[in-house]
Amino acid sequence: MNTVAHDGAPAVRSLQAIGTTAVVAVTAPHTADRAGCIMRDELRAIDAACSRFRDDSEIERAQRSIGAPIRVSPLLFDALSVACRVASVTDGAVDPTVGAAVEALGYDRDFDLLARDADEPERHRDPGSGRARVPAPGWRCIELDSRNRTVRIPDGVRIDLGASAKAFAADRIARRVAGALSTGALVSLGGDVSVAGSPPEGGWAVGIALDSSAPPERADQVVAIRQGGLASSSTRVRTWRHDGCEVHHVIDPATGDCVEPYWSLVSVCAPSCVDANAASTAALVWGGQAPARLVKTGLPARLVRADGTVVYVNGWPS
């Protein structure tokens, strides 16, 4: 994933929220505290709207509507619209209807609360095991009515916005901080990075590493971005044990199983964090086809195979 590197000029605020580390950096240091408050408020709103781990969240209430249309907040409607757009542009590789699939793999509560079976010997999952798999019903079953701002989710379909909501929130926060405080802003939510406003001289330095909390000196590479977003997706973080096997959070909607770890890390730069994250996550699902498919998008990308081989496409600096 990504770790943000600073040259000492931007002021930084951070907090723990939505199961990750949230960071906001601003080029106008006197705005840092207000930027931190904006980020906190936005993340609270996102959690209340989109969390599948809260019985009182809007998305959970929508799923309890037993297939009837329900009016939702502008925030949830936008988050669902973005999730469906991401599914469309990735040809279904990143799909919000994988909720039942990730729950079948044991990811049915906040990640920090996942029980880990430390007593069994470590082994990777067996693709031929008899563990239940729940293929995604597909994003097209979600009905969004923009005129009435209603959503209809078929009875039994479980939504997981984890593949798009962090990036969506990063873009929202960066735009709001830059617009409200007249400052250049960078927001990193667990390594999903979005920037807005005027960047510092030389751009925002972003480190690429598996662990988004790694210090800059441990980054595999540091790149500079001036606009848009940068996201990394990995099969080696957010792992847990289920039925005695090690599994992870990136799901192939077609099978309902976590993807094979062909790539250990994929990083993409795009006009928005949402677009970057959509491409980096889809690449993990696409496996060996990912470089060719990413070339067609025109988005710069860096892909690290499980054996450590690094592949660069569309001008990502080597």
Secondary structure, DSSP 8 states (H G I E B T S, - for coil): -EEEE--S-SEEEEEEETTEEEEEEESSGGGHHHHHHHHHHHHHHHHHHH-TT-TTSHHHHHHTTTT--EE--HHHHHHHHHHHHHHHHTTTSS-TT-HHHHHHTT--S-GGG----TTS---B--TTS---------GGG-EEETTTTEEE--TT-----TTTHHHHHHHHHHHHHHHHHTS-EEEEETTEEEEESS--TT-EEEEE-SSTTS-GGG-SEEEEESSEEEEEEESSSSEEEETTEEEES-EETTTTEE---SEEEEEEEESSHHHHHHHHHHHHHHGGGHHHHHHHHT--EEEEETTS-EEEETT---
